[in-house]
Amino acid sequence: MNDLDRFYEEVCNLTEEFKGEVTPVARTVALFRVAIEYGAAHIGVSTLGYMMSRLLAITLGVSQGSSYTSYDSILEEFDPDKVKTKH
């Protein structure tokens, strides 16, 4: 397992295991807010907006069972290190 996979798992675990009274909707909003704030600060708002549209398109493809989409394509397009994940 690489660092990206571990990071993904830690975020998932933190989200699921948090004991406060935070609804699933509020948790989702908080995760999006963190991602948007972090992304805007580190890759810029315009790149972030484009990446978000690509993530949405890929997510819709994955949910429809398309074999032509994967999250690795986002990493290949936007991440200069091209770190692969198993998700």
Biopython code that builds the backbone (N, CA, C, O; Angstrom):
import numpy as np
from Bio.PDB.StructureBuilder import StructureBuilder

atoms = [
    (1, "MET", "N", (0.857, -1.178, 0.000)),
    (1, "MET", "CA", (0.000, 0.000, 0.000)),
    (1, "MET", "C", (0.901, 1.237, 0.000)),
    (1, "MET", "O", (1.835, 1.333, 0.796)),
    (2, "ASN", "N", (0.614, 2.175, -0.892)),
    (2, "ASN", "CA", (1.429, 3.386, -0.952)),
    (2, "ASN", "C", (0.861, 4.483, -0.047)),
    (2, "ASN", "O", (-0.194, 4.313, 0.564)),
    (3, "ASP", "N", (1.568, 5.600, 0.027)),
    (3, "ASP", "CA", (1.161, 6.691, 0.915)),
    (3, "ASP", "C", (-0.202, 7.261, 0.541)),
    (3, "ASP", "O", (-0.975, 7.636, 1.423)),
    (4, "LEU", "N", (-0.506, 7.333, -0.744)),
    (4, "LEU", "CA", (-1.804, 7.855, -1.161)),
    (4, "LEU", "C", (-2.937, 6.949, -0.689)),
    (4, "LEU", "O", (-3.967, 7.436, -0.223)),
    (5, "ASP", "N", (-2.755, 5.656, -0.803)),
    (5, "ASP", "CA", (-3.766, 4.716, -0.313)),
    (5, "ASP", "C", (-3.930, 4.832, 1.202)),
    (5, "ASP", "O", (-5.049, 4.783, 1.713)),
    (6, "ARG", "N", (-2.826, 4.984, 1.913)),
    (6, "ARG", "CA", (-2.899, 5.151, 3.372)),
    (6, "ARG", "C", (-3.609, 6.449, 3.741)),
    (6, "ARG", "O", (-4.422, 6.479, 4.665)),
    (7, "PHE", "N", (-3.298, 7.522, 3.014)),
    (7, "PHE", "CA", (-3.966, 8.803, 3.259)),
    (7, "PHE", "C", (-5.475, 8.661, 3.047)),
    (7, "PHE", "O", (-6.267, 9.123, 3.868)),
    (8, "TYR", "N", (-5.866, 8.027, 1.950)),
    (8, "TYR", "CA", (-7.274, 7.799, 1.639)),
    (8, "TYR", "C", (-7.949, 7.024, 2.781)),
    (8, "TYR", "O", (-9.026, 7.403, 3.241)),
    (9, "GLU", "N", (-7.315, 5.951, 3.228)),
    (9, "GLU", "CA", (-7.875, 5.150, 4.312)),
    (9, "GLU", "C", (-7.999, 5.948, 5.607)),
    (9, "GLU", "O", (-9.001, 5.830, 6.313)),
    (10, "GLU", "N", (-7.000, 6.752, 5.923)),
    (10, "GLU", "CA", (-7.057, 7.559, 7.148)),
    (10, "GLU", "C", (-8.204, 8.563, 7.102)),
    (10, "GLU", "O", (-8.905, 8.749, 8.097)),
    (11, "VAL", "N", (-8.397, 9.210, 5.954)),
    (11, "VAL", "CA", (-9.503, 10.157, 5.818)),
    (11, "VAL", "C", (-10.838, 9.431, 5.962)),
    (11, "VAL", "O", (-11.737, 9.913, 6.652)),
    (12, "CYS", "N", (-10.969, 8.278, 5.315)),
    (12, "CYS", "CA", (-12.197, 7.487, 5.444)),
    (12, "CYS", "C", (-12.445, 7.084, 6.896)),
    (12, "CYS", "O", (-13.559, 7.223, 7.401)),
    (13, "ASN", "N", (-11.416, 6.590, 7.560)),
    (13, "ASN", "CA", (-11.561, 6.164, 8.953)),
    (13, "ASN", "C", (-11.924, 7.333, 9.857)),
    (13, "ASN", "O", (-12.802, 7.196, 10.710)),
    (14, "LEU", "N", (-11.282, 8.458, 9.694)),
    (14, "LEU", "CA", (-11.589, 9.627, 10.511)),
    (14, "LEU", "C", (-13.041, 10.056, 10.302)),
    (14, "LEU", "O", (-13.742, 10.386, 11.258)),
    (15, "THR", "N", (-13.476, 10.047, 9.066)),
    (15, "THR", "CA", (-14.846, 10.452, 8.749)),
    (15, "THR", "C", (-15.863, 9.504, 9.382)),
    (15, "THR", "O", (-16.860, 9.954, 9.948)),
    (16, "GLU", "N", (-15.622, 8.214, 9.293)),
    (16, "GLU", "CA", (-16.556, 7.216, 9.824)),
    (16, "GLU", "C", (-16.520, 7.134, 11.356)),
    (16, "GLU", "O", (-17.557, 6.942, 11.990)),
    (17, "GLU", "N", (-15.340, 7.276, 11.942)),
    (17, "GLU", "CA", (-15.180, 7.016, 13.369)),
    (17, "GLU", "C", (-15.366, 8.243, 14.251)),
    (17, "GLU", "O", (-15.378, 8.110, 15.475)),
    (18, "PHE", "N", (-15.511, 9.424, 13.677)),
    (18, "PHE", "CA", (-15.720, 10.627, 14.486)),
    (18, "PHE", "C", (-16.984, 10.463, 15.314)),
    (18, "PHE", "O", (-18.041, 10.124, 14.780)),
    (19, "LYS", "N", (-16.880, 10.703, 16.618)),
    (19, "LYS", "CA", (-17.980, 10.407, 17.536)),
    (19, "LYS", "C", (-18.944, 11.569, 17.749)),
    (19, "LYS", "O", (-19.967, 11.393, 18.411)),
    (20, "GLY", "N", (-18.654, 12.739, 17.214)),
    (20, "GLY", "CA", (-19.545, 13.877, 17.390)),
    (20, "GLY", "C", (-20.852, 13.686, 16.657)),
    (20, "GLY", "O", (-20.968, 12.827, 15.783)),
    (21, "GLU", "N", (-21.844, 14.498, 17.019)),
    (21, "GLU", "CA", (-23.155, 14.419, 16.380)),
    (21, "GLU", "C", (-23.142, 15.265, 15.112)),
    (21, "GLU", "O", (-23.651, 16.385, 15.086)),
    (22, "VAL", "N", (-22.557, 14.708, 14.077)),
    (22, "VAL", "CA", (-22.456, 15.378, 12.781)),
    (22, "VAL", "C", (-23.119, 14.464, 11.758)),
    (22, "VAL", "O", (-22.735, 13.304, 11.608)),
    (23, "THR", "N", (-24.103, 14.988, 11.067)),
    (23, "THR", "CA", (-24.852, 14.181, 10.106)),
    (23, "THR", "C", (-23.977, 13.810, 8.903)),
    (23, "THR", "O", (-22.957, 14.453, 8.652)),
    (24, "PRO", "N", (-24.376, 12.782, 8.169)),
    (24, "PRO", "CA", (-23.636, 12.436, 6.949)),
    (24, "PRO", "C", (-23.545, 13.605, 5.962)),
    (24, "PRO", "O", (-22.511, 13.794, 5.321)),
    (25, "VAL", "N", (-24.612, 14.381, 5.838)),
    (25, "VAL", "CA", (-24.581, 15.538, 4.942)),
    (25, "VAL", "C", (-23.547, 16.551, 5.419)),
    (25, "VAL", "O", (-22.763, 17.060, 4.618)),
    (26, "ALA", "N", (-23.538, 16.843, 6.706)),
    (26, "ALA", "CA", (-22.583, 17.807, 7.252)),
    (26, "ALA", "C", (-21.150, 17.300, 7.123)),
    (26, "ALA", "O", (-20.240, 18.086, 6.859)),
    (27, "ARG", "N", (-20.939, 16.011, 7.305)),
    (27, "ARG", "CA", (-19.600, 15.439, 7.130)),
    (27, "ARG", "C", (-19.146, 15.587, 5.678)),
    (27, "ARG", "O", (-17.991, 15.921, 5.411)),
    (28, "THR", "N", (-20.057, 15.338, 4.752)),
    (28, "THR", "CA", (-19.737, 15.469, 3.334)),
    (28, "THR", "C", (-19.393, 16.906, 2.989)),
    (28, "THR", "O", (-18.426, 17.158, 2.271)),
    (29, "VAL", "N", (-20.178, 17.853, 3.494)),
    (29, "VAL", "CA", (-19.898, 19.273, 3.256)),
    (29, "VAL", "C", (-18.533, 19.645, 3.826)),
    (29, "VAL", "O", (-17.769, 20.366, 3.185)),
    (30, "ALA", "N", (-18.227, 19.162, 5.016)),
    (30, "ALA", "CA", (-16.934, 19.460, 5.630)),
    (30, "ALA", "C", (-15.785, 18.891, 4.800)),
    (30, "ALA", "O", (-14.765, 19.554, 4.612)),
    (31, "LEU", "N", (-15.948, 17.665, 4.303)),
    (31, "LEU", "CA", (-14.902, 17.065, 3.468)),
    (31, "LEU", "C", (-14.710, 17.859, 2.176)),
    (31, "LEU", "O", (-13.577, 18.111, 1.767)),
    (32, "PHE", "N", (-15.807, 18.251, 1.534)),
    (32, "PHE", "CA", (-15.697, 19.067, 0.331)),
    (32, "PHE", "C", (-15.034, 20.408, 0.639)),
    (32, "PHE", "O", (-14.193, 20.883, -0.124)),
    (33, "ARG", "N", (-15.418, 21.011, 1.759)),
    (33, "ARG", "CA", (-14.830, 22.305, 2.132)),
    (33, "ARG", "C", (-13.323, 22.193, 2.333)),
    (33, "ARG", "O", (-12.568, 23.041, 1.858)),
    (34, "VAL", "N", (-12.886, 21.156, 3.030)),
    (34, "VAL", "CA", (-11.448, 20.937, 3.223)),
    (34, "VAL", "C", (-10.759, 20.749, 1.878)),
    (34, "VAL", "O", (-9.713, 21.347, 1.625)),
    (35, "ALA", "N", (-11.340, 19.923, 1.018)),
    (35, "ALA", "CA", (-10.745, 19.674, -0.288)),
    (35, "ALA", "C", (-10.665, 20.958, -1.117)),
    (35, "ALA", "O", (-9.652, 21.214, -1.768)),
    (36, "ILE", "N", (-11.722, 21.758, -1.096)),
    (36, "ILE", "CA", (-11.735, 22.999, -1.874)),
    (36, "ILE", "C", (-10.721, 23.997, -1.326)),
    (36, "ILE", "O", (-9.966, 24.598, -2.092)),
    (37, "GLU", "N", (-10.698, 24.176, -0.013)),
    (37, "GLU", "CA", (-9.752, 25.127, 0.580)),
    (37, "GLU", "C", (-8.307, 24.681, 0.356)),
    (37, "GLU", "O", (-7.450, 25.497, 0.014)),
    (38, "TYR", "N", (-8.039, 23.405, 0.547)),
    (38, "TYR", "CA", (-6.686, 22.887, 0.353)),
    (38, "TYR", "C", (-6.283, 22.986, -1.116)),
    (38, "TYR", "O", (-5.193, 23.457, -1.437)),
    (39, "GLY", "N", (-7.160, 22.544, -1.993)),
    (39, "GLY", "CA", (-6.863, 22.585, -3.418)),
    (39, "GLY", "C", (-6.658, 24.002, -3.939)),
    (39, "GLY", "O", (-5.732, 24.251, -4.711)),
    (40, "ALA", "N", (-7.506, 24.924, -3.525)),
    (40, "ALA", "CA", (-7.364, 26.317, -3.974)),
    (40, "ALA", "C", (-6.020, 26.893, -3.538)),
    (40, "ALA", "O", (-5.374, 27.619, -4.293)),
    (41, "ALA", "N", (-5.607, 26.568, -2.327)),
    (41, "ALA", "CA", (-4.347, 27.091, -1.802)),
    (41, "ALA", "C", (-3.127, 26.465, -2.493)),
    (41, "ALA", "O", (-2.090, 27.115, -2.622)),
    (42, "HIS", "N", (-3.248, 25.218, -2.932)),
    (42, "HIS", "CA", (-2.074, 24.501, -3.441)),
    (42, "HIS", "C", (-2.011, 24.333, -4.955)),
    (42, "HIS", "O", (-0.921, 24.219, -5.516)),
    (43, "ILE", "N", (-3.161, 24.316, -5.623)),
    (43, "ILE", "CA", (-3.120, 24.160, -7.083)),
    (43, "ILE", "C", (-3.836, 25.283, -7.820)),
    (43, "ILE", "O", (-3.800, 25.340, -9.049)),
    (44, "GLY", "N", (-4.485, 26.176, -7.080)),
    (44, "GLY", "CA", (-5.174, 27.312, -7.691)),
    (44, "GLY", "C", (-6.645, 27.017, -7.961)),
    (44, "GLY", "O", (-7.041, 25.871, -8.172)),
    (45, "VAL", "N", (-7.435, 28.076, -7.947)),
    (45, "VAL", "CA", (-8.881, 27.930, -8.074)),
    (45, "VAL", "C", (-9.286, 27.413, -9.461)),
    (45, "VAL", "O", (-10.155, 26.546, -9.562)),
    (46, "SER", "N", (-8.677, 27.926, -10.515)),
    (46, "SER", "CA", (-9.100, 27.482, -11.848)),
    (46, "SER", "C", (-8.740, 26.027, -12.093)),
    (46, "SER", "O", (-9.544, 25.289, -12.662)),
    (47, "THR", "N", (-7.550, 25.590, -11.678)),
    (47, "THR", "CA", (-7.178, 24.184, -11.824)),
    (47, "THR", "C", (-8.076, 23.314, -10.956)),
    (47, "THR", "O", (-8.494, 22.235, -11.375)),
    (48, "LEU", "N", (-8.371, 23.780, -9.750)),
    (48, "LEU", "CA", (-9.253, 23.040, -8.852)),
    (48, "LEU", "C", (-10.634, 22.871, -9.475)),
    (48, "LEU", "O", (-11.196, 21.776, -9.445)),
    (49, "GLY", "N", (-11.180, 23.931, -10.031)),
    (49, "GLY", "CA", (-12.503, 23.844, -10.656)),
    (49, "GLY", "C", (-12.524, 22.834, -11.787)),
    (49, "GLY", "O", (-13.463, 22.047, -11.905)),
    (50, "TYR", "N", (-11.497, 22.852, -12.613)),
    (50, "TYR", "CA", (-11.403, 21.884, -13.710)),
    (50, "TYR", "C", (-11.273, 20.468, -13.162)),
    (50, "TYR", "O", (-11.922, 19.550, -13.663)),
    (51, "MET", "N", (-10.446, 20.281, -12.142)),
    (51, "MET", "CA", (-10.276, 18.964, -11.533)),
    (51, "MET", "C", (-11.597, 18.466, -10.946)),
    (51, "MET", "O", (-11.935, 17.291, -11.086)),
    (52, "MET", "N", (-12.337, 19.349, -10.294)),
    (52, "MET", "CA", (-13.622, 18.953, -9.710)),
    (52, "MET", "C", (-14.600, 18.493, -10.792)),
    (52, "MET", "O", (-15.346, 17.535, -10.588)),
    (53, "SER", "N", (-14.598, 19.174, -11.943)),
    (53, "SER", "CA", (-15.495, 18.759, -13.024)),
    (53, "SER", "C", (-15.081, 17.396, -13.574)),
    (53, "SER", "O", (-15.937, 16.577, -13.909)),
    (54, "ARG", "N", (-13.786, 17.150, -13.667)),
    (54, "ARG", "CA", (-13.286, 15.847, -14.123)),
    (54, "ARG", "C", (-13.645, 14.753, -13.107)),
    (54, "ARG", "O", (-14.051, 13.655, -13.489)),
    (55, "LEU", "N", (-13.491, 15.063, -11.804)),
    (55, "LEU", "CA", (-13.856, 14.088, -10.772)),
    (55, "LEU", "C", (-15.334, 13.744, -10.844)),
    (55, "LEU", "O", (-15.703, 12.578, -10.705)),
    (56, "LEU", "N", (-16.177, 14.732, -11.058)),
    (56, "LEU", "CA", (-17.612, 14.481, -11.161)),
    (56, "LEU", "C", (-17.914, 13.587, -12.363)),
    (56, "LEU", "O", (-18.681, 12.630, -12.253)),
    (57, "ALA", "N", (-17.315, 13.899, -13.499)),
    (57, "ALA", "CA", (-17.542, 13.092, -14.703)),
    (57, "ALA", "C", (-17.072, 11.650, -14.500)),
    (57, "ALA", "O", (-17.761, 10.709, -14.892)),
    (58, "ILE", "N", (-15.911, 11.481, -13.893)),
    (58, "ILE", "CA", (-15.389, 10.129, -13.647)),
    (58, "ILE", "C", (-16.278, 9.390, -12.648)),
    (58, "ILE", "O", (-16.560, 8.206, -12.830)),
    (59, "THR", "N", (-16.717, 10.073, -11.604)),
    (59, "THR", "CA", (-17.589, 9.453, -10.611)),
    (59, "THR", "C", (-18.889, 8.978, -11.252)),
    (59, "THR", "O", (-19.366, 7.884, -10.952)),
    (60, "LEU", "N", (-19.462, 9.796, -12.133)),
    (60, "LEU", "CA", (-20.681, 9.383, -12.835)),
    (60, "LEU", "C", (-20.414, 8.173, -13.726)),
    (60, "LEU", "O", (-21.245, 7.269, -13.808)),
    (61, "GLY", "N", (-19.267, 8.152, -14.389)),
    (61, "GLY", "CA", (-18.906, 7.003, -15.218)),
    (61, "GLY", "C", (-18.719, 5.749, -14.401)),
    (61, "GLY", "O", (-19.212, 4.684, -14.774)),
    (62, "VAL", "N", (-18.009, 5.860, -13.283)),
    (62, "VAL", "CA", (-17.790, 4.703, -12.404)),
    (62, "VAL", "C", (-19.124, 4.188, -11.877)),
    (62, "VAL", "O", (-19.352, 2.979, -11.830)),
    (63, "SER", "N", (-20.011, 5.110, -11.477)),
    (63, "SER", "CA", (-21.306, 4.687, -10.930)),
    (63, "SER", "C", (-22.170, 3.995, -11.979)),
    (63, "SER", "O", (-23.061, 3.218, -11.635)),
    (64, "GLN", "N", (-21.913, 4.271, -13.251)),
    (64, "GLN", "CA", (-22.654, 3.615, -14.333)),
    (64, "GLN", "C", (-21.965, 2.339, -14.812)),
    (64, "GLN", "O", (-22.443, 1.678, -15.733)),
    (65, "GLY", "N", (-20.842, 1.997, -14.184)),
    (65, "GLY", "CA", (-20.148, 0.765, -14.522)),
    (65, "GLY", "C", (-19.240, 0.861, -15.737)),
    (65, "GLY", "O", (-18.860, -0.160, -16.311)),
    (66, "SER", "N", (-18.892, 2.075, -16.132)),
    (66, "SER", "CA", (-18.035, 2.244, -17.299)),
    (66, "SER", "C", (-16.644, 1.684, -17.039)),
    (66, "SER", "O", (-16.045, 1.937, -15.995)),
    (67, "SER", "N", (-16.147, 0.931, -17.989)),
    (67, "SER", "CA", (-14.791, 0.392, -17.865)),
    (67, "SER", "C", (-13.758, 1.372, -18.416)),
    (67, "SER", "O", (-12.560, 1.091, -18.379)),
    (68, "TYR", "N", (-14.203, 2.501, -18.920)),
    (68, "TYR", "CA", (-13.308, 3.489, -19.521)),
    (68, "TYR", "C", (-12.890, 4.590, -18.559)),
    (68, "TYR", "O", (-12.108, 5.467, -18.927)),
    (69, "THR", "N", (-13.396, 4.558, -17.339)),
    (69, "THR", "CA", (-13.084, 5.623, -16.389)),
    (69, "THR", "C", (-12.401, 5.056, -15.153)),
    (69, "THR", "O", (-12.689, 3.942, -14.714)),
    (70, "SER", "N", (-11.487, 5.854, -14.604)),
    (70, "SER", "CA", (-10.861, 5.499, -13.328)),
    (70, "SER", "C", (-10.286, 6.764, -12.707)),
    (70, "SER", "O", (-10.006, 7.749, -13.391)),
    (71, "TYR", "N", (-10.124, 6.706, -11.422)),
    (71, "TYR", "CA", (-9.563, 7.859, -10.722)),
    (71, "TYR", "C", (-8.074, 8.029, -11.013)),
    (71, "TYR", "O", (-7.525, 9.113, -10.815)),
    (72, "ASP", "N", (-7.420, 6.976, -11.478)),
    (72, "ASP", "CA", (-6.006, 7.097, -11.850)),
    (72, "ASP", "C", (-5.805, 8.123, -12.954)),
    (72, "ASP", "O", (-4.759, 8.770, -13.012)),
    (73, "SER", "N", (-6.794, 8.282, -13.833)),
    (73, "SER", "CA", (-6.645, 9.256, -14.911)),
    (73, "SER", "C", (-6.548, 10.678, -14.377)),
    (73, "SER", "O", (-5.886, 11.520, -14.984)),
    (74, "ILE", "N", (-7.198, 10.957, -13.250)),
    (74, "ILE", "CA", (-7.085, 12.288, -12.615)),
    (74, "ILE", "C", (-5.656, 12.493, -12.142)),
    (74, "ILE", "O", (-5.073, 13.555, -12.363)),
    (75, "LEU", "N", (-5.095, 11.492, -11.497)),
    (75, "LEU", "CA", (-3.722, 11.613, -11.017)),
    (75, "LEU", "C", (-2.754, 11.801, -12.176)),
    (75, "LEU", "O", (-1.830, 12.610, -12.095)),
    (76, "GLU", "N", (-2.966, 11.056, -13.248)),
    (76, "GLU", "CA", (-2.090, 11.183, -14.415)),
    (76, "GLU", "C", (-2.172, 12.572, -15.027)),
    (76, "GLU", "O", (-1.178, 13.106, -15.518)),
    (77, "GLU", "N", (-3.368, 13.151, -14.994)),
    (77, "GLU", "CA", (-3.562, 14.460, -15.612)),
    (77, "GLU", "C", (-3.073, 15.619, -14.737)),
    (77, "GLU", "O", (-2.506, 16.581, -15.255)),
    (78, "PHE", "N", (-3.282, 15.541, -13.438)),
    (78, "PHE", "CA", (-3.020, 16.681, -12.567)),
    (78, "PHE", "C", (-1.818, 16.533, -11.648)),
    (78, "PHE", "O", (-1.262, 17.544, -11.218)),
    (79, "ASP", "N", (-1.396, 15.316, -11.331)),
    (79, "ASP", "CA", (-0.328, 15.104, -10.355)),
    (79, "ASP", "C", (1.008, 14.892, -11.064)),
    (79, "ASP", "O", (1.181, 13.909, -11.784)),
    (80, "PRO", "N", (1.939, 15.801, -10.865)),
    (80, "PRO", "CA", (3.218, 15.645, -11.558)),
    (80, "PRO", "C", (3.994, 14.384, -11.156)),
    (80, "PRO", "O", (4.820, 13.887, -11.921)),
    (81, "ASP", "N", (3.720, 13.875, -9.953)),
    (81, "ASP", "CA", (4.385, 12.660, -9.493)),
    (81, "ASP", "C", (3.680, 11.403, -9.996)),
    (81, "ASP", "O", (4.243, 10.310, -9.933)),
    (82, "LYS", "N", (2.463, 11.548, -10.491)),
    (82, "LYS", "CA", (1.666, 10.442, -11.035)),
    (82, "LYS", "C", (1.596, 9.261, -10.091)),
    (82, "LYS", "O", (1.838, 8.119, -10.483)),
    (83, "VAL", "N", (1.262, 9.547, -8.841)),
    (83, "VAL", "CA", (1.111, 8.505, -7.830)),
    (83, "VAL", "C", (-0.173, 7.750, -8.120)),
    (83, "VAL", "O", (-1.223, 8.360, -8.317)),
    (84, "LYS", "N", (-0.099, 6.449, -8.146)),
    (84, "LYS", "CA", (-1.283, 5.613, -8.407)),
    (84, "LYS", "C", (-1.930, 5.190, -7.110)),
    (84, "LYS", "O", (-1.257, 5.029, -6.091)),
    (85, "THR", "N", (-3.222, 5.013, -7.148)),
    (85, "THR", "CA", (-3.975, 4.513, -6.012)),
    (85, "THR", "C", (-4.763, 3.287, -6.448)),
    (85, "THR", "O", (-4.950, 3.057, -7.642)),
    (86, "LYS", "N", (-5.219, 2.512, -5.495)),
    (86, "LYS", "CA", (-6.004, 1.322, -5.807)),
    (86, "LYS", "C", (-7.487, 1.636, -5.844)),
    (86, "LYS", "O", (-8.289, 0.728, -6.065)),
    (87, "HIS", "N", (-7.891, 2.896, -5.634)),
    (87, "HIS", "CA", (-9.317, 3.242, -5.556)),
    (87, "HIS", "C", (-9.804, 3.763, -6.873)),
    (87, "HIS", "O", (-10.979, 4.106, -7.004)),
]
sb = StructureBuilder()
sb.init_structure("model")
sb.init_model(0)
sb.init_chain("A")
sb.init_seg("    ")
for serial, (resi, resn, name, xyz) in enumerate(atoms, 1):
    if name == "N":
        sb.init_residue(resn, " ", resi, " ")
    sb.init_atom(name, np.array(xyz, "f"), 0.0, 1.0, " ", f" {name:<3s}", serial, name[0])
structure = sb.get_structure()
